[in-house]
Amino acid sequence: MNERLQHISLLIADDNQVTRDALSMTVGSLGWQSRVVESGEQALHHLLRQGERFDVILLDWIMPGMDGLETCLAIRRAFEQQERSPIIIMATAYSQDELMHRPGSDQVDLVLHKPVTGSSLYNAVARLIHEKREHVEPLESGQRRLRLPGVHILLVDDSDINLEVATRLLQREGAEVITAIDGERALACLADPARRIDLVLMDVQMPVMDGYEATRRLRLLPGREETPVLALTAGVFKDQREAALASGMNDFIAKPLDVEQLIATLLRYLPDCVLPLTVSDEPLPHEPVAGIDIDTGLRNWGEASVYLKYLRRFRDDYMTVGTVLPDYIAQHETDAAASLTHKLKGGAGSLSLTDVARISAELNEAIEQGGDTSQLIAPFLEALERAQHSIDTYAGRGQFPAGPGGSAGGLPARPASGPGERGSGSD
């Protein structure tokens, strides 16, 4: 595990008691410490008068008295002569665009949309800590670094969509990717001593053999005792991390994948011989589409045509979920409802369908914990309908902007597949 992420302290300022309690529980579930206050003035009191130190400050934007942005600017002024300034994250239920057009918004490190989930908070903190720790020299316009050139990675996941997006992310950084759809097939690949595998990315929940059991068994394979294994999981709570470590995994990466956190985590476990290479990379044009983070989606998938293919697949695969899921819930078919929302949040997250991914995650958590889902069904159906409409709109444009990889020929070849494996692009 990354020791830097095991001991994080947060100062949370929000005027809503329910939100404060929820954020405090979320932070605690990650194994982190928090102090919770109800206003910007109280946050400044603990920082400046009490002299308390925090790694991260999470501020609600709209609060009576000093709002989140005013509080942020006051904190920055107080720390401007100091070598280390805390990370400041703004949480809002309003439009991020509206916030980012306010004067002083450039002093906010990152904006999270409410409700803040464990995975979104963990990804945000991990990414920002990495960015603040690492000094990266600027590149000329139109260039980027390959950060995983020649690295051989075994990617294990039972979802076509997750395999495809992760493979493309890794290939765009220069990695050689082998894929398997369950733990049993991953072990068959790892059992070949002649096959070079520098690192394994292992989904936790899979049919046939899950990631925990596969990791326990691979640790018994000659030559694989020290191979880094990183869990891929939509859950980032403390008990899930402990289960991953107990099985022999080295670390975990939260889904949906955050590119910078993914690369930063991989580099901690890869040989020192990995050296970055610089390649051409032109800026990515795009048009906004409701419910879809096109910028992130095209950056992750590399090719607009491939991204669109999987958007269409998502639309077709979940065409009836708007009636099926409410029926499962009404009939108390908890396992079926939990399984469906788990798959939905994973697929939507990989495709940057932000609203569907967020609400599916909330539904999944409520279903698994036996909570009330009645207030989530309507927003879920609205988000799903909006996403399906946006996919149709995007599909109807006909001409798509080229992603960072350029044309289809600009990306590396499909991932290699051996016996019991498959390429991530299979239909």
C-alpha positions in Angstrom: 0.0 0.0 0.0 1.1 3.6 -0.6 2.1 4.7 2.9 1.4 8.4 2.0 -2.3 7.6 1.5 -2.7 5.6 4.7 -2.4 8.7 7.0 -4.5 11.4 5.5 -6.1 14.1 7.6 -9.0 16.2 6.3 -10.8 19.3 7.4 -14.4 19.2 6.2 -16.6 22.4 6.2 -20.2 22.0 5.2 -23.3 23.7 6.7 -25.5 20.6 6.3 -25.5 18.2 9.2 -26.5 15.2 7.1 -23.7 15.9 4.6 -21.2 16.4 7.3 -22.1 13.1 8.9 -21.9 11.3 5.5 -18.6 12.8 4.6 -17.2 11.9 8.0 -18.2 8.3 7.6 -16.8 8.2 4.1 -13.5 9.5 5.3 -13.4 7.1 8.2 -14.2 4.2 5.9 -11.0 5.0 3.9 -9.0 4.8 7.1 -8.4 8.5 7.2 -8.9 11.1 10.0 -11.2 14.1 9.8 -12.3 17.2 11.7 -15.8 18.4 10.7 -17.0 22.0 11.0 -20.1 23.8 9.8 -18.7 27.0 8.3 -15.8 28.7 6.6 -15.2 30.8 9.7 -14.8 27.7 11.8 -12.5 26.1 9.3 -10.2 29.2 9.5 -10.3 29.1 13.3 -8.9 25.6 13.4 -6.3 26.3 10.8 -5.1 29.7 11.9 -5.9 30.1 15.6 -5.6 26.5 16.7 -2.7 25.8 14.3 -4.0 22.4 13.3 -2.5 20.8 10.2 -4.5 19.0 7.5 -3.4 17.3 4.3 -6.7 18.1 2.6 -9.4 20.7 3.1 -12.9 19.8 1.7 -15.1 22.8 1.4 -18.8 23.1 0.5 -19.2 25.9 -2.0 -22.5 27.4 -0.9 -22.4 28.1 2.9 -23.8 31.0 4.9 -21.3 33.6 6.0 -18.0 32.8 4.2 -18.7 30.5 1.3 -16.3 27.8 0.1 -14.5 30.0 -2.4 -14.0 32.9 0.1 -12.7 30.4 2.6 -10.3 28.9 0.0 -8.9 32.3 -0.8 -8.4 33.1 2.8 -6.5 29.9 3.4 -4.3 30.5 0.3 -3.4 34.0 1.6 -2.6 32.6 5.0 -0.3 29.9 3.6 1.3 32.0 0.8 4.6 32.4 2.7 4.8 28.8 3.7 6.5 26.0 1.8 3.6 23.6 2.1 -0.1 24.6 1.4 -2.9 22.1 2.0 -4.8 20.6 -0.9 -8.2 22.3 -1.3 -11.1 20.4 -2.8 -14.5 22.1 -3.4 -17.7 20.1 -3.2 -20.8 21.3 -4.9 -24.2 20.1 -6.1 -24.3 23.0 -8.6 -22.7 23.4 -12.0 -18.9 23.1 -11.9 -18.7 25.4 -14.9 -20.5 28.1 -12.9 -18.0 27.7 -10.0 -14.9 27.7 -12.3 -16.0 31.0 -13.8 -15.9 32.8 -10.4 -12.9 35.0 -9.6 -10.3 33.0 -7.6 -11.6 29.6 -8.6 -8.1 28.9 -9.9 -7.0 28.5 -6.3 -9.1 25.4 -5.9 -7.2 22.2 -6.6 -10.2 20.2 -7.7 -14.0 20.2 -7.8 -16.1 17.2 -6.8 -19.8 16.9 -7.5 -22.0 16.0 -4.6 -22.7 13.4 -3.3 -19.0 12.7 -2.7 -18.3 9.0 -2.9 -15.5 7.1 -1.3 -13.9 6.3 -4.7 -14.2 9.8 -6.1 -12.6 11.3 -2.9 -9.8 8.7 -2.8 -9.1 9.2 -6.5 -9.0 13.0 -6.1 -6.7 12.9 -3.1 -4.3 10.3 -4.6 -4.0 12.3 -7.8 -3.5 15.6 -6.2 -0.9 14.3 -3.7 1.0 12.7 -6.6 0.9 15.9 -8.6 2.1 18.0 -5.7 5.0 15.6 -4.9 6.2 15.2 -8.5 7.8 18.0 -10.4 7.2 17.4 -14.1 9.0 19.5 -16.7 6.7 21.1 -19.2 6.5 19.6 -22.7 6.3 21.5 -26.0 2.8 21.9 -27.4 1.6 18.7 -29.1 3.9 16.4 -27.2 3.4 14.0 -24.3 5.4 11.4 -22.5 5.1 7.6 -22.7 5.4 6.6 -19.1 5.2 2.8 -19.5 7.3 1.9 -22.5 8.0 -1.8 -22.9 6.2 -2.7 -19.6 4.3 -6.1 -19.8 1.0 -6.0 -17.9 -1.6 -8.8 -17.4 -5.0 -7.2 -17.2 -7.8 -9.4 -15.6 -11.4 -8.3 -15.7 -14.7 -10.0 -16.8 -16.1 -6.8 -18.4 -15.4 -6.2 -22.1 -15.8 -2.4 -21.6 -13.4 -2.3 -18.6 -10.9 -4.4 -20.5 -11.0 -2.2 -23.5 -10.7 1.1 -21.8 -7.9 0.0 -19.4 -6.0 -1.6 -22.3 -6.2 1.5 -24.4 -5.0 3.6 -21.4 -2.0 1.3 -20.9 -1.2 1.0 -24.5 -1.2 4.7 -25.0 1.5 4.9 -22.4 3.6 2.3 -24.3 2.7 -0.8 -22.3 2.3 -4.3 -23.7 -1.0 -5.7 -22.5 -2.3 -9.3 -22.1 -5.9 -9.8 -21.0 -7.8 -12.5 -19.2 -11.5 -12.6 -18.3 -11.3 -14.4 -14.9 -8.8 -15.5 -12.3 -8.5 -19.1 -13.6 -7.4 -17.9 -17.0 -5.1 -15.4 -15.5 -3.4 -18.2 -13.6 -3.0 -20.3 -16.8 -1.1 -17.3 -18.3 1.0 -16.8 -15.2 1.9 -20.5 -15.0 4.0 -20.1 -18.2 7.5 -19.2 -16.8 8.6 -18.1 -20.3 6.0 -15.3 -20.4 7.2 -12.0 -19.1 4.7 -10.3 -16.9 5.9 -7.2 -14.9 2.7 -6.5 -13.1 -0.9 -7.8 -12.8 -4.0 -5.6 -12.7 -6.7 -7.8 -11.1 -10.4 -7.2 -10.9 -11.8 -8.3 -7.5 -15.3 -9.5 -8.4 -15.3 -12.0 -11.3 -17.1 -15.3 -12.1 -15.3 -18.7 -12.1 -12.5 -17.4 -9.8 -12.4 -14.0 -8.1 -9.3 -11.8 -7.8 -8.6 -12.7 -4.2 -8.4 -16.4 -4.8 -6.4 -15.9 -8.0 -3.9 -13.8 -6.1 -3.5 -16.4 -3.3 -2.8 -19.1 -5.9 -0.4 -17.0 -8.0 1.7 -16.4 -5.0 2.4 -20.1 -5.0 3.6 -20.2 -8.6 7.4 -20.4 -9.0 8.8 -17.0 -10.0 5.6 -15.1 -9.3 6.0 -14.7 -5.6 7.0 -11.1 -5.9 5.1 -10.0 -9.0 3.1 -6.9 -8.1 -0.6 -7.4 -8.1 -2.9 -4.4 -7.9 -6.6 -4.8 -7.3 -9.1 -3.1 -9.5 -12.2 -2.4 -7.4 -15.2 -0.1 -7.4 -15.0 -0.2 -3.6 -12.3 1.6 -1.7 -13.4 1.1 1.9 -11.0 0.0 4.6 -12.3 -3.5 4.9 -12.0 -4.1 1.1 -8.4 -2.8 1.1 -7.6 -5.1 4.0 -9.1 -8.1 2.1 -7.0 -7.3 -0.9 -3.8 -7.1 1.2 -4.7 -10.3 3.0 -4.9 -12.2 -0.3 -1.4 -11.1 -1.3 -2.2 -8.0 -3.4 0.2 -5.1 -3.1 -2.2 -2.2 -3.6 -5.5 -1.3 -5.2 -6.8 1.1 -7.8 -10.4 2.5 -7.6 -12.8 2.2 -10.5 -13.6 4.1 -12.6 -10.0 4.6 -13.5 -8.4 7.9 -13.0 -5.5 8.1 -15.6 -3.0 9.9 -13.5 -3.7 7.9 -10.3 -3.4 4.7 -12.3 -0.1 5.6 -13.9 1.3 7.0 -10.6 0.4 3.7 -8.8 1.8 1.5 -11.5 5.1 3.4 -11.5 5.6 2.8 -7.8 5.7 -1.0 -8.4 7.5 -1.2 -11.7 11.3 -1.7 -12.2 13.5 1.4 -12.1 14.4 0.8 -15.7 11.1 2.2 -17.0 12.1 5.5 -18.6 9.6 8.0 -20.2 9.5 8.6 -23.9 8.2 11.6 -25.6 5.7 11.3 -28.5 3.5 13.7 -30.5 0.0 14.3 -29.1 -2.2 17.0 -30.6 -5.0 18.7 -28.5 -8.4 17.0 -28.6 -11.3 19.0 -29.9 -14.8 18.1 -28.7 -18.3 19.2 -28.2 -20.2 19.0 -24.9 -22.8 16.2 -24.5 -25.2 16.0 -21.6 -24.4 13.2 -19.1 -21.1 12.2 -20.9 -17.7 13.6 -20.0 -16.5 13.5 -23.7 -13.2 15.0 -22.9 -12.2 12.2 -20.5 -13.9 9.5 -22.5 -12.0 10.4 -25.7 -8.8 10.8 -23.9 -9.2 7.3 -22.3 -10.4 5.5 -25.4 -8.0 7.2 -27.9 -10.2 6.7 -30.9 -13.7 8.3 -31.3 -14.9 5.4 -33.4 -14.0 2.8 -30.8 -15.4 4.9 -28.0 -18.7 5.3 -29.9 -18.8 1.6 -30.5 -18.8 0.9 -26.8 -21.3 3.7 -26.0 -23.7 2.1 -28.4 -23.1 -1.3 -26.8 -23.8 0.2 -23.4 -27.0 1.7 -24.8 -28.1 -1.6 -26.3 -27.0 -3.8 -23.3 -29.0 -1.6 -20.8 -31.9 -0.7 -23.0 -34.4 -2.4 -20.6 -32.7 -1.7 -17.3 -35.1 1.2 -16.6 -37.9 -1.4 -16.1 -35.9 -4.4 -15.0 -34.1 -2.7 -12.0 -37.3 -1.3 -10.4 -38.9 -4.7 -10.8 -36.0 -6.4 -9.0 -36.2 -3.9 -6.2 -40.0 -4.1 -5.9 -39.8 -7.9 -5.8 -36.9 -7.8 -3.2 -34.6 -9.6 -5.6 -31.6 -8.1 -3.8 -28.8 -10.2 -5.3 -30.0 -9.5 -8.9 -30.4 -5.8 -8.2 -27.0 -5.5 -6.6 -25.4 -7.4 -9.4 -27.0 -5.2 -12.1 -26.2 -1.9 -10.4 -22.6 -3.1 -9.8 -22.2 -3.9 -13.6 -23.9 -0.7 -14.5 -21.7 1.6 -12.4 -18.6 -0.1 -13.7 -19.6 0.2 -17.4 -20.9 3.7 -17.0 -17.7 4.8 -15.2 -15.4 3.3 -17.9 -17.4 5.2 -20.5 -17.4 8.5 -18.6 -21.2 8.5 -18.3 -20.8 10.5 -15.2 -24.4 10.8 -13.9 -25.3 7.2 -14.5 -22.1 6.0 -12.8 -22.6 8.2 -9.8 -26.3 7.3 -9.2 -25.7 3.6 -10.0 -23.0 3.6 -7.3 -25.4 5.2 -4.8 -28.1 2.7 -5.7 -25.7 -0.2 -5.4 -24.5 0.9 -2.0 -28.1 1.3 -0.8 -29.2 -2.1 -2.1 -26.2 -3.9 -0.6 -26.6 -2.2 2.8 -30.4 -2.7 2.8 -31.1 1.0 2.7 -33.9 3.0 1.2 -33.8 3.2 -2.6 -37.1 5.0 -3.2 -35.5 8.5 -3.5 -32.9 7.2 -6.0 -35.0 5.5 -8.6 -36.3 8.7 -10.3 -32.9 10.4 -10.6 -31.5 7.1 -11.9 -34.1 6.7 -14.6 -33.6 10.4 -15.6 -29.8 10.0 -15.8 -30.2 6.8 -17.8 -32.6 8.3 -20.2 -30.4 11.4 -20.6 -27.3 9.2 -21.3 -29.2 7.1 -23.9 -30.4 10.2 -25.6 -26.9 11.7 -25.6 -25.4 8.5 -27.0 -27.9 8.7 -29.8 -27.0 12.4 -30.4 -23.3 11.7 -30.4 -23.8 8.7 -32.7 -25.8 10.8 -35.1 -23.0 13.3 -35.8 -21.3 11.0 -38.2 -17.9 12.8 -38.1 -16.0 12.4 -34.8 -12.9 14.3 -33.6 -9.8 12.2 -33.5 -8.7 11.2 -30.0 -5.1 11.6 -28.7 -4.0 8.5 -30.6 -5.1 10.0 -33.9 -6.5 7.6 -36.5 -7.0 3.9 -36.0 -3.5 3.3 -37.3 -2.0 5.6 -34.7 -2.7 3.2 -31.8 -0.7 0.1 -30.8 -1.9 -3.2 -31.9 -4.6 -5.2 -30.0 -3.4 -6.8 -26.8 -1.7 -10.2 -27.2 -3.8 -13.1 -26.1 -2.7 -16.6 -25.2 -4.6 -19.8 -24.4 -7.5 -19.1 -22.2 -7.3 -15.4 -22.8 -8.9 -12.9 -25.1 -8.3 -9.5 -26.5 -10.2 -6.7 -25.0 -11.9 -5.7 -28.2 -13.8 -8.9 -28.6 -17.6 -8.4 -29.2 
